[in-house]
């Protein structure tokens, strides 16, 4: 049991590092999304409740856009897909919780939507 939890910690840490590295390399521009009220709404939803079971459809409904239009505009502004960006938001929140709390990895993973 101890070995399994240690391996999960290692895998999760590697995943966090990989996502962080990819995010830095992509140079996503949050400021571009801020200028588009519909994209801003989607980004806010993800940041406010990253644990929610978001889909492209539910995000598009929040924005008042079709899934296709949301996906295209999001990629143009953020250089990423909405669901990939959500994954990054979740991992960043998990990193913060790992540092700031004493919760177990399992609780943190649940708190961010995994």
C-alpha positions, 0 to 999 in steps of 0.5 A: 500500500505504501509503495503504491501511494509513493508511486502515485505521488511520483507519477502525479509530480511528473505530470505536474512538471510536464504540464507546467513545462508545456504551458510555459513553452506555449506562451498562452495569453490570458490577456487575449481571452480577457478581451473576449467576454465569452472566452473570459466567461469560460476561463472564469468558470474553469478557475472558479470551479475546476472540479466540476465535470466540464465538457466542451458542451457545458463550457460552450453553453456557459459562453453562449457559443457553439462547441466549434466556435468556442474551440476555434476562438479559444485556440486562437486566443489561448494557443490551447484547447479548452479542456487542455487548459482546464487540465492545466488549471486543475494541475496548478490548483493541485500544486498549490494545494500540495504546498499549502495544505496537509491534505492527502494526495487523494483529497487534493485530486478529488478537490480539483476534479480528478 
